[in-house]
Amino acid sequence: MRLDAHQHFWEYDAATYSWIEDSMSVLKCHYLPEQLEPLLTKQELEGCIAVQADQSERETEFLLALAEVAPFIKAVVGWVDLCAENIESRLEHYAQNPYLKGIRHIVQAEPKNFVLKPEFQRGIGFLSQFNLVYDLLIYPSQLDSGIQLVSQFPNQKFVLDHCAKPHIKTQEIKNWKPDIQRLAQAENIYCKVSGLVTEADFKNWKAEDFRPYLEVVFEAFGEDRVLYGSDWPVCLLAAPYEKVYGLMAEYTAAFSSEARRKFFGDNAAQIYNIQTE
C-alpha cells in the first residue's frame, strides 16, 4: 500500500493554532480531506496517516471523525496528556477506535529533557499494551534525551518525525549526524523522511541541499525503517505537494523496487498496523 505517513488536517482558528505566525499566512485556512485526496491520487498514493497539530483531545476526536468518513485516511496519530494521572484509562478509551494507531506530543516546544520526566515516561510505559506507536517530534538539541528515552523502552515502537529537524538552511550536520547514527542503533525506532523542505531556505532550496542529510538517514536506519511523509499542508511554506513528493521520488529512483515500496508505504503500514488487504 502506497502511503503518505505524515500530514495534518485542521479547521483553522487563531487561538487553537497560535503556532501559525503571520509569516505563515498560507496555513491560516482550513485544510481538510477533500483538498488532500486529489494530491495523493496524482502521485498514486492510496492513503495517509493524519497526525495531530494541536495538543487537545478535541483534535484527536476531530481526526478520528474524519477517518470515519474519508476512507483514504488509514490511521491517526493523536494526542492525549501522557503526564496525566488517568493516562491509562484515556488510552484505553481511545484505543477502542480502530483508526488510532499512535500518540504524539509536541516535544520540540518543551524543555530539552522533557521526555526524561518521570510522569512522561510513566505515560509512555502504557502505550505498548494498547499497541500504540509513539511519534517523537524533537529538535537536534533534544536528540540526546530522545536516545535515552528510546533505549529505556525497548519494547515500544517509536517513529522519529522529520529526521529531528536538521538545520538544513545553515548546512549544519556535524552534531546532528552522530546523534542520528546513535539513535538509529536502537531497533525499535523508525524515521519519517518528512518536513525537510521547511528546514531549508523556503524560497531558494535546491534538491542537492538535502542529499547529505538523506544519505545519513537512509544509511543509519536502512530500508526497513524509513517512511515517506509530506508534512502537508505545512510543507506549503516551502513547496507544493508535488515538489515534496518529487524530491523523494528522485532521490529513491535508483533504489530497488522493493526498497521503494517499503519507503512509500509498506513500512508505514507495518509499523502502524494498517490493514493492507
Secondary structure, 3 states (H helix, E strand, C coil): CCEEEEECCECCCCCCCCCCCHHHHHHCCCECHHHHHHHHHHCCCCEEEEECCCCCHHHHHHHHHHHHHCCCEEEEEECCCCCCCCHHHHHHHHHCCCCEEEEEECHHHCCCCHHHCHHHHHHHHHHHHHCCEEEECCCHHHHHHHHHHHHHCCCCCEEEHHHHCCCCCCCCCCCHHHHHHHHHCCCCEEEEECCCHHHCCCCCCCHHHCHHHHHHHHHHHCCCCEEECCCECHHHHCCCHHHHHHHHHHHCCCCCHHHHHHHHHHHHHHHCCCCCC
